[in-house]
Amino acid sequence: MTTSTSAACNLGPVSVLDGRDMMRVTPEGWPPLLIYRVDGEIYVTADTCTHATASLSEGELEGHTIVCPVHWGEFDIRTGRALCFPATQALAAFAVSVEDAQIYVRRTRSDGSDEL
């Protein structure tokens, strides 16, 4: 399902999200990622909480906010910004495109800065 290149990684078809609002993936050469679909838009962040190193895929998605299952730190999935204590460090949020019904993530953060 996942293939990677130096510039982008195919995370699979948009249909992998049918019936769910988020899904954890582990593409080769990338950190674990979390794909979200909110109001028809696709977002991708790192899956690991920056505070407690927990898998955010086990947390709750509330609108554009992912809530960590360990200490309830919150992050904006659009930007990665930490929204409340104890999370103070931003979560990596990646640039995403959908081409031919396939989800692609780039090694550039959604804010345009280099990630890896």
C-alpha positions in Angstrom: 0.0 0.0 0.0 2.8 2.5 0.7 5.7 3.3 -1.5 8.2 6.1 -1.0 10.5 8.2 -3.2 12.9 10.9 -2.2 10.3 13.6 -2.7 6.9 12.0 -1.9 5.2 9.0 -0.5 2.0 7.4 -1.8 0.0 6.5 1.3 -2.7 4.7 -0.8 -6.1 5.5 -2.1 -8.4 7.9 -0.4 -10.8 5.0 0.0 -8.6 3.6 2.9 -10.4 6.2 5.0 -13.9 5.0 4.1 -15.8 4.5 7.3 -13.1 6.2 9.5 -11.8 9.6 10.2 -8.1 8.7 10.8 -5.7 5.9 10.1 -2.1 5.1 11.2 0.4 4.2 8.5 4.1 3.3 8.6 5.7 3.9 5.2 9.2 2.8 4.7 11.8 5.5 5.5 9.2 7.7 7.3 8.2 8.0 10.9 4.7 6.5 11.8 2.1 8.9 10.2 -1.5 9.5 10.9 -3.9 10.3 8.0 -7.1 12.2 8.8 -10.2 13.2 6.8 -12.2 16.1 8.2 -14.9 17.7 6.2 -13.6 16.1 3.0 -10.1 17.4 3.4 -7.0 15.1 4.0 -4.3 15.9 6.5 -1.2 14.0 7.6 0.8 14.4 10.8 3.4 12.4 12.7 1.6 9.8 14.8 3.7 10.2 17.9 2.8 12.8 20.5 5.6 15.2 21.2 5.0 15.1 24.9 4.5 11.5 25.9 5.6 9.6 22.8 2.1 7.9 22.7 0.4 6.9 19.4 -2.1 9.6 18.6 -4.0 7.1 16.5 -5.3 5.8 19.9 -6.6 9.3 20.8 -9.7 11.2 19.9 -10.2 13.4 16.8 -12.4 16.4 17.6 -12.9 18.5 14.5 -9.4 19.6 13.5 -7.9 18.7 17.0 -6.3 15.4 17.8 -6.2 14.6 21.6 -3.4 12.4 22.9 -4.7 9.3 24.8 -2.1 9.6 27.6 -2.1 13.1 29.0 -4.8 14.8 26.8 -2.4 17.1 25.0 -4.0 18.6 21.9 -2.7 19.4 18.5 -4.2 21.2 15.4 -3.9 18.6 12.6 -3.8 21.4 10.0 -0.6 23.0 11.4 0.7 20.6 14.1 0.5 23.5 16.6 0.3 22.3 20.3 -3.0 23.7 21.7 -2.8 22.9 25.4 -0.5 21.8 28.2 1.2 19.4 28.7 1.9 19.4 24.9 4.2 22.4 24.2 6.2 21.2 21.1 4.4 21.2 17.7 3.6 18.0 16.0 5.0 17.5 12.5 2.2 18.3 10.0 3.1 17.3 6.4 2.1 18.7 3.0 -0.5 16.5 1.4 -1.9 16.2 -2.1 -4.5 13.9 -3.6 -3.8 12.9 -7.2 -5.9 10.3 -9.1 -7.6 9.4 -5.8 -4.2 8.6 -4.2 -2.9 10.3 -1.1 0.6 11.7 -1.3 2.6 13.2 1.5 5.8 15.2 1.0 8.8 15.5 3.2 8.0 19.2 3.6 5.8 20.3 6.5 2.5 21.9 5.7 4.0 25.3 6.6 6.7 24.8 3.8 9.7 24.1 6.0 11.8 21.0 5.5 11.0 18.1 7.8 13.4 15.3 7.2 
